[in-house]
Amino acid sequence: MKKILIASLIGLWLPVAAQADALGIRIGANGWQQNFSGHAKSGTNGDRIEIEDDLGFDDEYGFQGYISFEHPVPFLPNVLVQRTVIDADADGDLNGKTFDGVTFPGAVDSTIDLTHTDTTLYYEILDNWFSLDLGLTARFFEQGFKIKDQTQSASLDIDQVVPMVYAAVKFDLPLTGLYIGADGNATQYDDDTLIDVKANIGWESSVGLGVEAGYRYFDVDYEDSKEEADLTIEGPYAGLFFHF
């Protein structure tokens, strides 16, 4: 991970000739089909809780909205703000398993809320038929996991800011308006990792209105002495954007 950070930081200070030569704003929104898998554990004597088999999570639907602002001012980074809604409920049965010090004898209702807001500062390293952006992201998580039955509840809170490396690539297909690309954020600290990447294909009209579809993969792997989470959310997405 140190190599990734160093490479990204070096990229941020490459010649500013690659910056946009005009002001540009892009606004968009995507619908995301989310498939949940993995497990979580909370508490010194907590049990491993399976997201699918124990809690009953399967396919859900989420949303992502974003706005980016690019400019030609030397040395100042461009700005991308994104908000992703990951908020799902399910019914399951823990059969006496313990989570966060609470033992659940049977049926439970549970919530996974990993909704987050990203603020990304980035530079356009290349900007022609092939574009490359590099930057740094601050990701703000708000909630976490919650499990309850008729008389008790337990939770694993994820309410923190996570610094991440940002990268995006895009290939324009000449004279068509079509493009293919990929973008994402990633970070690693000790044995904890967070990876969030998208691969996509899109089309932008001559007036700036466009469509995009692709596949998003979001993976959290976190562990300390009392808590553990290994969760993957992945699936196709599609949306509209306007670039002006």
C-alpha positions as CSV (number, residue, x, y, z in Angstrom):
1,M,0.0,0.0,0.0
2,K,2.9,2.4,0.7
3,K,4.0,2.0,-2.9
4,I,0.5,3.0,-4.1
5,L,0.4,6.0,-1.9
6,I,3.8,7.2,-3.0
7,A,3.0,6.7,-6.7
8,S,-0.3,8.6,-6.2
9,L,1.4,11.5,-4.4
10,I,4.0,11.8,-7.1
11,G,1.3,11.8,-9.7
12,L,-0.4,14.7,-8.0
13,W,2.6,16.9,-8.7
14,L,3.1,16.1,-12.4
15,P,3.1,19.1,-14.7
16,V,-0.2,20.9,-14.6
17,A,-0.5,21.0,-18.4
18,A,-2.7,17.9,-17.9
19,Q,-5.3,19.9,-16.0
20,A,-8.5,20.7,-17.7
21,D,-8.3,23.7,-20.2
22,A,-11.8,24.9,-19.3
23,L,-14.4,24.8,-16.5
24,G,-16.4,21.6,-16.4
25,I,-19.1,20.2,-14.2
26,R,-20.5,16.7,-14.3
27,I,-23.6,15.7,-12.3
28,G,-24.9,12.1,-12.3
29,A,-26.9,9.4,-10.5
30,N,-26.8,5.6,-10.6
31,G,-29.0,2.8,-9.4
32,W,-27.0,-0.1,-8.0
33,Q,-28.2,-3.7,-7.5
34,Q,-26.4,-4.9,-4.4
35,N,-25.6,-8.5,-3.5
36,F,-24.4,-9.0,0.1
37,S,-22.1,-11.7,1.3
38,G,-19.6,-12.1,4.2
39,H,-19.7,-12.2,8.0
40,A,-19.3,-10.0,11.1
41,K,-18.4,-10.5,14.7
42,S,-18.6,-8.2,17.7
43,G,-17.5,-8.7,21.3
44,T,-14.7,-10.7,23.0
45,N,-16.9,-13.9,23.1
46,G,-19.0,-13.0,20.0
47,D,-19.9,-15.6,17.4
48,R,-19.3,-15.3,13.7
49,I,-22.5,-14.1,12.1
50,E,-23.0,-15.0,8.4
51,I,-24.6,-12.2,6.4
52,E,-26.6,-14.5,4.1
53,D,-27.2,-17.7,6.0
54,D,-27.8,-16.2,9.5
55,L,-29.2,-12.7,8.8
56,G,-30.9,-13.4,5.5
57,F,-29.5,-10.7,3.4
58,D,-29.6,-11.2,-0.4
59,D,-30.1,-8.8,-3.3
60,E,-30.9,-5.1,-2.4
61,Y,-31.0,-1.9,-4.3
62,G,-28.9,1.2,-3.6
63,F,-28.2,4.6,-5.0
64,Q,-25.2,6.8,-5.9
65,G,-25.2,10.5,-6.7
66,Y,-22.2,12.6,-7.6
67,I,-20.9,15.9,-8.8
68,S,-17.4,16.9,-10.1
69,F,-15.9,20.2,-10.7
70,E,-12.9,20.7,-13.0
71,H,-11.0,23.9,-13.7
72,P,-7.8,25.1,-15.4
73,V,-6.2,26.7,-12.4
74,P,-2.6,25.4,-12.0
75,F,-1.8,23.3,-8.9
76,L,-5.3,23.4,-7.5
77,P,-7.0,20.0,-7.5
78,N,-10.3,19.2,-9.1
79,V,-13.1,18.2,-6.7
80,L,-15.4,15.2,-6.8
81,V,-18.2,14.6,-4.2
82,Q,-20.1,11.3,-4.2
83,R,-22.8,9.9,-1.9
84,T,-23.6,6.2,-1.9
85,V,-26.6,4.7,-0.1
86,I,-26.1,1.2,1.2
87,D,-29.0,0.6,3.6
88,A,-30.6,-2.8,3.8
89,D,-32.9,-4.7,6.2
90,A,-33.4,-8.5,6.5
91,D,-35.0,-11.1,8.7
92,G,-33.0,-14.1,10.0
93,D,-32.4,-16.5,12.8
94,L,-29.3,-16.6,15.0
95,N,-30.2,-19.8,17.0
96,G,-28.4,-18.7,20.2
97,K,-25.4,-16.9,18.6
98,T,-23.9,-13.9,20.5
99,F,-23.2,-10.5,18.9
100,D,-21.9,-7.5,20.9
101,G,-22.4,-9.3,24.2
102,V,-26.1,-10.1,23.4
103,T,-27.3,-13.7,22.8
104,F,-30.2,-14.0,20.4
105,P,-32.2,-17.2,20.9
106,G,-34.0,-17.1,17.6
107,A,-35.6,-14.8,15.0
108,V,-33.9,-11.4,14.5
109,D,-34.3,-8.2,12.4
110,S,-31.0,-6.7,11.2
111,T,-29.8,-3.7,9.4
112,I,-26.6,-3.0,7.4
113,D,-26.0,0.7,6.8
114,L,-22.7,1.5,5.1
115,T,-24.0,4.7,3.5
116,H,-21.1,7.1,3.0
117,T,-20.0,10.4,1.5
118,D,-16.7,10.8,-0.4
119,T,-14.9,14.0,-0.9
120,T,-12.1,13.5,-3.5
121,L,-9.3,16.0,-4.5
122,Y,-7.7,14.9,-7.8
123,Y,-5.6,15.9,-10.7
124,E,-6.0,15.1,-14.4
125,I,-2.6,13.5,-15.3
126,L,-3.7,12.8,-18.9
127,D,-6.6,14.3,-20.7
128,N,-7.2,13.3,-24.3
129,W,-8.6,10.1,-25.9
130,F,-7.1,8.4,-22.8
131,S,-7.5,10.1,-19.5
132,L,-6.0,9.4,-16.1
133,D,-7.0,11.0,-12.8
134,L,-5.2,10.5,-9.5
135,G,-6.1,11.8,-6.1
136,L,-7.0,11.3,-2.5
137,T,-10.4,10.7,-0.9
138,A,-11.9,11.2,2.5
139,R,-14.7,8.7,3.0
140,F,-17.3,9.5,5.8
141,F,-19.2,6.5,7.1
142,E,-22.2,7.1,9.3
143,Q,-23.8,3.9,10.7
144,G,-22.8,0.2,10.7
145,F,-24.6,-3.1,11.7
146,K,-27.6,-3.5,14.0
147,I,-29.3,-6.7,15.1
148,K,-32.4,-6.9,17.3
149,D,-35.3,-9.1,18.4
150,Q,-38.4,-8.3,20.3
151,T,-36.6,-7.6,23.6
152,Q,-33.0,-6.7,22.9
153,S,-30.5,-5.2,20.4
154,A,-26.8,-5.1,19.6
155,S,-24.7,-3.1,17.1
156,L,-21.3,-2.7,15.5
157,D,-20.8,1.0,14.8
158,I,-18.8,2.3,11.8
159,D,-18.8,6.0,12.3
160,Q,-15.5,7.3,11.1
161,V,-13.5,9.0,8.3
162,V,-11.3,6.7,6.1
163,P,-8.6,8.2,3.9
164,M,-8.3,6.4,0.5
165,V,-6.3,6.6,-2.7
166,Y,-8.4,7.5,-5.8
167,A,-7.7,6.6,-9.5
168,A,-9.8,6.7,-12.7
169,V,-9.0,5.8,-16.3
170,K,-11.1,6.4,-19.4
171,F,-10.8,5.4,-23.1
172,D,-12.8,7.4,-25.6
173,L,-13.8,5.6,-28.8
174,P,-13.2,8.1,-31.7
175,L,-16.2,9.7,-33.3
176,T,-18.8,7.7,-31.4
177,G,-19.4,9.3,-28.0
178,L,-18.7,5.9,-26.5
179,Y,-16.2,5.2,-23.8
180,I,-15.0,2.5,-21.5
181,G,-13.4,3.1,-18.1
182,A,-12.8,2.2,-14.5
183,D,-12.4,4.1,-11.3
184,G,-12.2,3.4,-7.6
185,N,-10.8,4.0,-4.1
186,A,-8.7,1.8,-2.0
187,T,-6.9,1.8,1.3
188,Q,-5.0,-0.6,3.6
189,Y,-3.8,-0.2,7.1
190,D,-2.1,-3.2,8.9
191,D,-4.4,-6.1,7.9
192,D,-7.5,-4.0,7.3
193,T,-8.5,-3.2,3.7
194,L,-11.2,-1.3,1.9
195,I,-11.6,-1.6,-1.8
196,D,-14.4,0.1,-3.9
197,V,-14.0,-0.1,-7.7
198,K,-16.2,0.2,-10.8
199,A,-15.8,-0.8,-14.4
200,N,-18.1,0.8,-16.9
201,I,-19.1,1.6,-20.5
202,G,-20.9,4.8,-21.4
203,W,-22.1,7.2,-24.1
204,E,-22.1,11.0,-24.0
205,S,-24.1,13.0,-26.5
206,S,-22.9,16.2,-28.2
207,V,-24.9,18.3,-25.7
208,G,-23.4,16.6,-22.7
209,L,-26.2,14.2,-21.7
210,G,-25.0,10.7,-21.2
211,V,-25.7,7.2,-19.9
212,E,-23.4,4.8,-18.1
213,A,-23.6,1.2,-17.0
214,G,-21.1,-1.1,-15.3
215,Y,-20.3,-3.3,-12.3
216,R,-19.3,-2.1,-8.8
217,Y,-17.3,-4.1,-6.3
218,F,-17.2,-3.0,-2.6
219,D,-15.2,-5.0,-0.1
220,V,-14.5,-4.3,3.6
221,D,-12.1,-6.5,5.6
222,Y,-11.7,-5.2,9.2
223,E,-10.5,-6.9,12.4
224,D,-9.3,-5.9,15.8
225,S,-9.3,-7.7,19.2
226,K,-13.0,-7.5,19.7
227,E,-14.6,-6.8,16.3
228,E,-14.5,-8.3,12.9
229,A,-16.2,-7.6,9.6
230,D,-15.6,-9.2,6.2
231,L,-18.3,-7.9,3.9
232,T,-18.6,-7.8,0.1
233,I,-21.3,-5.9,-1.8
234,E,-21.3,-6.2,-5.6
235,G,-23.5,-6.0,-8.6
236,P,-24.4,-4.1,-11.8
237,Y,-25.3,-0.4,-11.9
238,A,-26.7,2.0,-14.5
239,G,-27.4,5.7,-14.5
240,L,-27.6,9.1,-16.3
241,F,-25.3,12.1,-16.2
242,F,-25.0,15.6,-17.6
243,H,-21.6,17.1,-18.4
244,F,-21.4,20.9,-19.1
